[in-house]
Amino acid sequence: QVQLVESGGGLVQNGGSLRLSCAASGDIFAIHAMNWYRQAPENQRELVATIFSSGSTNYADSVLGRFTISRDDAKNTVYLQMNNLKPEDTAVYYCNAYAFYAKGLGHDADYWGQGTQVTVSS
């Protein structure tokens, strides 16, 4: 099992910055990738950024160049640095861990944080 606790959300003005944190505990060894998703009211949950175990990263086109995902292995924490925030970035942001367990036949699992609200004012 993996437990994820998010923090860092809040209200910021257009063009401002926030840094979200996601602290992981449990079966850290099984995590293959960490993701940030977001979901605005009446919208589908969308993938914002991914960091793989290799350190490679992927970003949604809408945030490319503005957001940076990173991790601190010593703290078991993944971050999402959000710069030049826009009102359309307003959403609940969720940390996600993709884990794979190789024992037996092998299986994967998704774990989710509780979500943190990010609101960007015009």
Kinemage of the C-alpha trace (Angstrom):
@kinemage 1
@onewidth
@group {chain A} dominant
@subgroup {mainchain}
@vectorlist {calphas} color= white
{ca gln a 1} P 0.000 0.000 0.000
{ca val a 2} L 1.010 3.575 -0.650
{ca gln a 3} L -0.358 6.550 1.224
{ca leu a 4} L -0.238 10.010 -0.332
{ca val a 5} L -0.784 13.315 1.433
{ca glu a 6} L -0.993 16.512 -0.597
{ca ser a 7} L -0.442 20.066 0.513
{ca gly a 8} L 0.298 23.489 -0.914
{ca gly a 9} L -2.942 24.429 -2.599
{ca gly a 10} L -4.549 27.795 -2.153
{ca leu a 11} L -5.631 31.017 -3.780
{ca val a 12} L -3.246 32.843 -6.068
{ca gln a 13} L -3.589 35.709 -8.498
{ca asn a 14} L -3.302 35.410 -12.235
{ca gly a 15} L 0.377 35.026 -13.099
{ca gly a 16} L 1.336 33.868 -9.633
{ca ser a 17} L 3.022 30.700 -8.461
{ca leu a 18} L 2.333 27.803 -6.138
{ca arg a 19} L 4.192 24.665 -5.224
{ca leu a 20} L 2.242 21.529 -4.429
{ca ser a 21} L 3.753 18.761 -2.345
{ca cys a 22} L 2.854 15.089 -2.155
{ca ala a 23} L 4.392 13.052 0.642
{ca ala a 24} L 4.382 9.297 0.082
{ca ser a 25} L 4.664 6.496 2.589
{ca gly a 26} L 4.285 2.741 2.543
{ca asp a 27} L 5.536 0.608 -0.342
{ca ile a 28} L 7.773 3.239 -1.874
{ca phe a 29} L 9.844 0.529 -3.544
{ca ala a 30} L 6.902 -0.435 -5.750
{ca ile a 31} L 6.276 2.999 -7.237
{ca his a 32} L 7.117 3.234 -10.927
{ca ala a 33} L 5.725 6.678 -11.615
{ca met a 34} L 4.204 9.622 -9.832
{ca asn a 35} L 1.581 11.793 -11.448
{ca trp a 36} L -0.320 14.972 -10.852
{ca tyr a 37} L -3.896 15.091 -12.079
{ca arg a 38} L -6.427 17.857 -11.839
{ca gln a 39} L -10.178 18.092 -12.050
{ca ala a 40} L -12.210 21.251 -12.442
{ca pro a 41} L -15.940 21.308 -11.702
{ca glu a 42} L -17.914 19.455 -14.379
{ca asn a 43} L -14.676 18.533 -16.151
{ca gln a 44} L -13.010 15.172 -16.509
{ca arg a 45} L -9.921 14.460 -14.490
{ca glu a 46} L -6.886 15.170 -16.628
{ca leu a 47} L -3.258 14.186 -16.352
{ca val a 48} L -1.051 17.207 -15.771
{ca ala a 49} L 2.446 15.835 -15.231
{ca thr a 50} L 4.307 12.573 -14.743
{ca ile a 51} L 7.685 11.708 -13.326
{ca phe a 52} L 8.963 8.201 -13.919
{ca ser a 53} L 11.348 6.196 -11.777
{ca ser a 54} L 14.066 7.015 -14.305
{ca gly a 55} L 13.547 10.711 -13.660
{ca ser a 56} L 12.008 11.380 -17.060
{ca thr a 57} L 9.021 13.699 -17.077
{ca asn a 58} L 5.954 14.321 -19.218
{ca tyr a 59} L 3.609 17.296 -19.224
{ca ala a 60} L 0.244 18.143 -20.627
{ca asp a 61} L 0.487 20.641 -23.461
{ca ser a 62} L -1.559 23.117 -21.469
{ca val a 63} L 1.064 23.376 -18.718
{ca leu a 64} L 4.263 22.743 -20.650
{ca gly a 65} L 6.812 25.411 -19.863
{ca arg a 66} L 4.902 26.626 -16.819
{ca phe a 67} L 4.775 23.595 -14.508
{ca thr a 68} L 7.643 21.450 -13.285
{ca ile a 69} L 7.319 18.086 -11.582
{ca ser a 70} L 10.182 16.925 -9.406
{ca arg a 71} L 10.899 14.652 -6.477
{ca asp a 72} L 13.040 14.511 -3.386
{ca asp a 73} L 13.816 10.873 -2.692
{ca ala a 74} L 15.216 11.628 0.753
{ca lys a 75} L 11.833 13.037 1.756
{ca asn a 76} L 9.713 10.620 -0.319
{ca thr a 77} L 8.022 13.678 -1.736
{ca val a 78} L 7.016 14.756 -5.211
{ca tyr a 79} L 6.437 18.399 -6.074
{ca leu a 80} L 4.573 20.328 -8.684
{ca gln a 81} L 5.953 23.812 -9.158
{ca met a 82} L 3.325 25.892 -10.910
{ca asn a 83} L 4.389 29.208 -12.404
{ca asn a 84} L 2.493 31.786 -14.422
{ca leu a 85} L -0.795 30.389 -13.207
{ca lys a 86} L -3.924 31.138 -15.183
{ca pro a 87} L -7.596 31.053 -14.182
{ca glu a 88} L -8.048 27.942 -16.317
{ca asp a 89} L -5.618 26.154 -14.002
{ca thr a 90} L -8.224 26.340 -11.247
{ca ala a 91} L -9.018 22.790 -10.157
{ca val a 92} L -8.573 20.213 -7.464
{ca tyr a 93} L -5.127 18.720 -7.912
{ca tyr a 94} L -4.538 15.076 -7.062
{ca cys a 95} L -1.297 13.255 -6.508
{ca asn a 96} L -1.205 9.741 -7.935
{ca ala a 97} L 1.248 6.877 -7.591
{ca tyr a 98} L 1.444 4.013 -10.045
{ca ala a 99} L 2.862 0.950 -8.354
{ca phe a 100} L 3.789 -2.475 -9.629
{ca tyr a 101} L 4.222 -5.543 -7.460
{ca ala a 102} L 6.258 -8.308 -9.102
{ca lys a 103} L 5.462 -11.056 -6.604
{ca gly a 104} L 3.339 -13.949 -7.779
{ca leu a 105} L 1.731 -13.213 -11.139
{ca gly a 106} L 2.411 -9.533 -10.682
{ca his a 107} L -0.110 -6.759 -10.418
{ca asp a 108} L -0.314 -3.001 -10.556
{ca ala a 109} L -2.132 -0.502 -8.420
{ca asp a 110} L -3.046 3.165 -8.390
{ca tyr a 111} L -2.999 5.239 -5.235
{ca trp a 112} L -4.491 8.682 -4.813
{ca gly a 113} L -4.081 11.587 -2.487
{ca gln a 114} L -7.027 13.449 -1.037
{ca gly a 115} L -6.722 16.389 -3.414
{ca thr a 116} L -5.816 20.015 -2.838
{ca gln a 117} L -7.702 22.998 -4.213
{ca val a 118} L -5.908 25.481 -6.443
{ca thr a 119} L -7.801 28.640 -7.300
{ca val a 120} L -6.402 31.276 -9.644
{ca ser a 121} L -8.172 34.618 -9.669
{ca ser a 122} L -8.430 36.826 -12.735
